Amino acid sequence: MRRRDFITLLGGAAATWPLAARAQQQPLPVVAVLNAGTAEGMAHSAASFRNALGEAGYIDGRNVTVEHRWLEGRSERLPVVIADLVRRRVAVIATPGYSQAAVAAKAATATIPIVFGTGDDPVRLGLVTSLARPGGNATGTNFFFVEVVRKRLGLFHDLIPKATRIAVLVNPTNAPFTEPILRDLPDAAGSVGLQIQVLNASTSREIEAAFATLVRDQLDALFISPDSFFTSRRSQFVTLAARDRIPTSAANREMTEAGLLMSYGADVPDMFRQVGLYSAKVLKGTKPADLPVLQSTKFEFVINLQTARALGIEVPNSMQLLADEVIE
């Protein structure tokens, strides 16, 4: 080899080495997923999120890092968690089913994209300017958990018509869900002749205490507010409801599949999927301001017939036909 060729070859190799080294050292974009529940309780929904990213070509550990932060009902940790994500400048903050986290993230950063899934009005929460034109660094999907309260209560009343005094369990730390439900539920209950008693719980012990109060006050049934922490504690709810023979109404099918009596609400795994798809669009360079807020159209009425039989509840054929699924 001639000396000139050797120098040219060496120079070309030297030029490519730093590029290769930089490519190897380039960190993967981080999608941080915040949820109020637990990893175990929300596993199915989390898988829907990852699958949606995969559909769009993003594989965890290959070309993106998906970092789940499960708050396990401890929303007081939110400020520290979000401050850490903002400091690290993650690529996307996703908050499926966790309005409080979306609001906190929006307050903490005007530049990092936020993809939310909320049951409340995202305009009222200050997340977007309008549904069609979000106008900032946040967008996502609205899955109507709050708006379907009246219909869910009506279905619950039809299923257990003899019940007149209903306990309503809310998580006081989840204000975006709790406040509108407490605002709207009294009128909804009054329209079907029901009396309600509000109980609070934000920990497992407080769930136990709520059931003790429910039994002590001889309430007829339990209406569970939509809440990620409650969903993650569904096994506890099933155990306590079976022990105390309490008919229950939940906001999502996961809780009915676990053994509660009925549910009516949006398809939660599908909501996680939509948030995942929008997160992928943001990773590809689309600005949240250019992605209109989606509105969920998938709602499910599910009855657990096995639980109904155990409680001595006769489910009319008309209600079974109305249900999207009857669990035998």
N, C-alpha and C positions, 0 to 999 in steps of 0.2 A: 504494500500500500504506500502511495506517495505521501510525503509529509503534508502537502496541502490538503489532500483528501482526508487525512487523519485529523487535522485541525478542524476542518469543516464538520466532520462527523462528531468530534468531541464537543464542538460548540453547539451543534444541534441537540445533542444529548443533554448538555448542561442546561439548555433552554427549556427542555421538556421536564427535567427532574423537579424543579420547583413547582411547576404546574401540577404534576402528578401528586406531589406531596401535599399541595394545598387542597386538591380534590379529595384526598384521603382524609384530611383533617377537617374539611368543611362539615359543621354540625348539621344534623337533620333538623328540618323545621319541626317545632313542637306544637301539637294540638293539645291544649289542656282542657279536660272535660270535668266540670264541676257538678256534683250532685249531692243532695242532702241525705241520700240513703247509704246503703252499705254495698260493698262489692258483691257479696253473696246474694243479697236481696234483689239487686238490679242487674244480675249477670245476663239475663236474656236481652234486656234492653241495650246493655253495653255492647253485646255481640252485634245487635242490629246497627249500631253506630259504626263499629269497625267494618262490618260487611259493606256498608254504604261507601265508606272511604275506599275499600277494596274495589268496588264496582267502578269507581272513578280513577283507579290506578294507583292508589296510595296504600302501601302495605306497611303496617307497624313494624319498625325495626329495619326496614329496607330503605324506604325513601321518606319516611315520616316517623316521628315518635309520638305515640298517643299516651298521654300522661293523665291517668284518672286520679282525681282527688275526691274521695268519698268522705263527706263531712259527718256521716253517721248521726244525724240529728243535732249536731253541735254547730249551729250557725254562728255562734260567737267566734268561731275560728276563721270566718270568712275574711275579715280585714287582713289578717296575717297571710293567708293563702293567696289572696289577690295581689297584695303588695309584692310578694315573692314573684308571681307570674309577670307582673308589670316590670319589675326590676330586671328580670331575665329576658324581657321582650319576646315572649313566646309568639308564634305565628298566628294562632287563633285561640280565643277563649270561648269554649262551647259550654252552654248552660242548659241542657235539655231537661225540662221539668223543674227548673230551679230559678224562679223569677227573682228571688232575693239576691242570688248570685249575679244575675244579669244586671240588676240595678246597681249593685255594688261595683261591678266591673266597669259599668258605664261611667260611674262617678270617679273611678280611679284612672281611667285612660280615655283619651279622645283619639288615639291613633291605632292601638291594637284592635284588630277586627273581633267582634263579639257575635256569635251565632247563638240565639236563644230559642228555647221552646217554652212558651208561657201560656197559662190558662187565663190570665188576666188581659186587659186591654193594653197592648204595648205602647200605644200613644199616651194613655193615661199614666202609665209608669214612667214616661219620659225616655223610653228606649229609642223611639223613632218619631219622626215628624208626622208621617202618615204611613198607612199600610202599603200604598202603591209606591211611594217615594220615601224610603226611610231617612235619607238625608244626612246620615252620619256614619259612625263606625260600627253600627249594630243592625242586624236583621235576623230573621229566623222564621218561626212558625207559631201561630196562635191556635191552640187546640181546645179552646172553649170549655175548660173544666168548670169555670164559674158559671157560665151561661146555661149549662145543662142541669144545674142544681134543681130547678123547679120540676123539670121532667123526671129526674131521678127520684125525687121525693114522691111524685105522683105515682110512679111505678111501684115504689116501695109500699105506699099506702094501698095500692090495688092488690099487692101480694099478701099483705097482712092487714086486712081491713078492720080487724078488731082492735088493733093497736091505736091508742090515742095519745100516749105520752112518749115522746121520742127524745132520746139523748143524742146530742150532736157533738161529736168529738172534733176539736180543732187543735192545731199546733200554734200556740201563741207566738212562736218565734218566726213563723212563716206569714208575715203580715200581708204580702201581695195576694195570697189565697184567703187567709182567714178574714181579713176586713171586709171584702165584698160578700163573702158567704154570710157572715153575721149581719151584714146590711140587708141582704136580699132574702134570707131564709125565713124570717118571721112572717112576711107576707105570703110566701109560698106555703108555709105550714098552715097559716090561718085559712087560706083558700080551700084547703081540704079537711079542715076541722081538726088539725093536730096541735098539740101543745109541745113545745120544745124546751129542753133544758141543756144549756151549753156546758160542756166539760172540756178541760184543757189538758194537754199532754205533749211533752216534747222530749221525754225520756222513757225508757222501758218501765221504770218504776212508776212513772206517772200514768202510763197506760194501765198498769195493774191497779193503781189507785182509782182511776176512772171507772173501771169495771166494778170495784168495790162500792163506789158511790151509786152506780147504776142499779146494782142489786139492792143496796140499802134503801134507795128512794123508790124502789119498785117501778122502775121505768120499763116500758114494754119492748123497746127495740133500740138499736144503735145505728145512727147515720154517721159514717166516717168521712170527714172532710178529705178532699184530694191533697195528698202530701207524700213526697218521696220517702220521707222517714217512715211514715205509716206503712207504705208499701213494702219497705225493707223489713218491717216487723210483722209481716202477715202471718207467719207461723205462730207468733205470740197471740195475735188476735184470734186465730182459729182455735187455739187451745183454750183461751179464756171464754170465748163465745160458746164453745161446746160445753165447757164446764158449767157455765151459768145459764145455758139454754137461752141465749139471746139472739134473736134474728138481727142480721146485719145488712147494711147497704154500703157498698164501697164504690169507688170511682173508676176502678179499672179491673180488667178481667183476671189479672194475676192473683188478686186477692180472692176472687171467687173460685178460681182453679185450685187455690190452696185449701179451700173449704168453707169460706164465708157464703152467706145465702145468695146474694145477688150483687150485680154491679151494672152501672150504666155510665159510659163516658167514652172519651176518645181512645183510640188504639195507641197505647204508650210506646211499644216497640216501633211502631210506624213513625211516631213523632221523633224518636231517637234517630231513625233512619233518615228522615227529612233533614234534621240538624246535621247529620253526617254528610249528606249530599251537598248541603250549602257550605259546610266547612271545606269540602273538596274544591268547590268553585272558588272560594276565597284563596285557597292555596295556589290555585292556578292563575290567580291575579285579578279576579273580579272583585270590585269594591262592594262592600256591604250596601253602600248607598244606592247601588245599581241593581240590587236584588230585592224585589218586592216581598213583603211579609206574606208567607203562605198561610192559608187557613185550612185547618184539618176538616175533612169531610167524612172521615171514617169513625163512626160511633158504634159501640157494641152494647147490647143488652144481653147479659149472661145470667142464667139461673143455675144454681147447684141443686139439682133435684134430690141428690143423696142427703144433703144437709137439710133440705126442706122436710124430708121424711123423718129424719132424726129429731126434728123439732116439732113434728106432728102438724106440719103446715101442708094443706092440700093446695097444690098449684093448678088452677084451672087450665083446661086445654087451650083456651083462648090466649092465656099468657105464655104458654109454652110455644104456641105458634108465633106469637109476637117476638119472642126472644131470638137473638141471632145464634145462640148456642144454649142447649140444655145439657148440663153435665150430669150423667146418670150415676 
